[in-house]
């Protein structure tokens, strides 16, 4: 899968200002690839995988929770707490 392709077919994700997600200009959710891609200015900056094995930090969990809320998915339900990084 190409990140650029996922960006093009992705749906706009509205990230709440209070979410602990790094600053960006736009985010898109690609259901086929189970990813969220972030753009700052004209550059694609970050791609978060939403499968449980990739949800290991607060940014990924917050991203998955936002997708769950807006698109009715259940990514957060599959998170294994043992995979989460400790601060």
Secondary structure, DSSP 4 states (H G I P E B T S, - for coil): --HHHHHHHPEEE---TTSS----SEEEEETTTTEEEEEETTEEEEEEE-SGGG--SHHHHHHHHHHHHHH---TGGG--GGGSPP-
